[in-house]
Amino acid sequence: MTETAVFPPTALADGLILRQARPADLEQIGALLAERGEPADALDHRLVMTDPDAGWPSCAVVADGDRIVSTATLLDEEVRVAGVRFPAGQVELVATDREYEGRGLVRALMGWAHERSAARGHVVQVMIGIPYFYRLFGYAYAVDIPPTPVVRAVPDGDGIPALRAARPSDLPAVAALQEAAQSRFDVAVPHSAARLRWLLAHEASSSWVVERGGEVVATGRTTPPDDGILLADAAARDEAAARELLRGVAALAPGEQVRVVERAGTVTAAAWREFVPDEPRTQAEQYYVRIPDAVALLERLRPVLWHRLASAGIDRTGRDVVVSTFGAHYRIPVHADGLGPVTAGGPMQGPGAEGGAGVAPDYLPALLFGPHGITGLTRIRPDVYPGPDAELFEALFPPLTADVLSYYLPY
């Protein structure tokens, strides 16, 4: 079935048309993105549109005749929870002409993106975006964005640092280093192979590697050294390579402030402990997650949930795990050798009567992906609670560590 057949143009109010973007739209879309966002957004859009792993089916526009007045792009992602991987979507490069704001164009484009995301088999959507705004479209804050402390000292070293710009031939080694770093986290969103290619040409950040004996042993991305440098996506084979990475980045702009995106528990975090202060956070920052179909997601997570239950030594054979989001509820049978298929039911205001847990629907993403677990959420939310079988639900939904690699860097 063709893209046109699945997603035909949609007529909006005032003669506007929502449709798939076309090559002839490229310059207008780029100008709109640069005017409403950053100049580099136009290049990012061009990279996505000309890549064989993405292309024009990834982008939609709202047109007023020949004029492009709003746009959005859907990127393919992957989420890993423990050993389970599943496809996800990310909406990016969203912009609307100022003259057309307040007409619901972003809402229409988000509807297009979510429909397209479902057709691609995405189980969830993730994004970093404007505070509060995307909650209007079913997103909820779920995964912590790591802090970015200022480096207080630079590692010692002899000679010129072994840092150089990354090349296309380095990408397999870069991907392997990132895979090793993310293996330490409960939840991970890696860079796709396509995005690793795009980032080499990305103007809002630069990709670097440290080479030792002809092998890539560390990697990272930096922002331009305009008002200091941010080092992100840092991964290293060993602590010596991690220190060389930090030394090399500091040498890019002597005297400028350097900040790093923390990846707790990784080789780089251990290597930089003496150089990066442990600063308390002053404000919560989190990635958005949207769960369009709780049954589909819980089905994917069944092996993870069974492993947690078995590891905790909890035997609930013959019973159902019941989780209510109040307007609906979900049952997972517990068998002697695993969990049965997830089924959905109607409203359930008192799940505790069936030994179940309650979680408000907008906190389900935080429960399944976030750092609090059901115990932590219970302390801060009256509409999240484990019910009478706290031991069961604390084992099923513990606090999780997470590492998200996205196109755009946290600040």
Secondary structure, DSSP 8 states (H G I E B T S, - for coil): --HHHHS--EE-GGG-EEEE--GGGHHHHHHHHHHHS-THHHHHHHHHHTSTTS-GGGEEEEEETTEEEEEEEEEEEEEEETTEEEEEEEEEEEEE-GGGTTSSHHHHHHHHHHHHHHHTT-SEEEE--STTGGGGGT-EEEEE-----B--S----SSS--EEE--GGGHHHHHHHHHHHHTTSSEEE---HHHHHHHHH-SS-EEEEEEETTEEEEEEEE--SSSSEEEEEEEESSHHHHHHHHHHHHHTSTTS-EEE---TTSHHHHHTTTTS-----SS--EEEEE-S-HHHHHHHHHHHHHHHHHHTT---TT-EEEEE-SSSEEEEEEETTEE---EEES--S-GGGGT-EEE-GGGHHHHHHSSSHHHHHHHH-TTEE-TT-HHHHHHHS----EEE--SS---
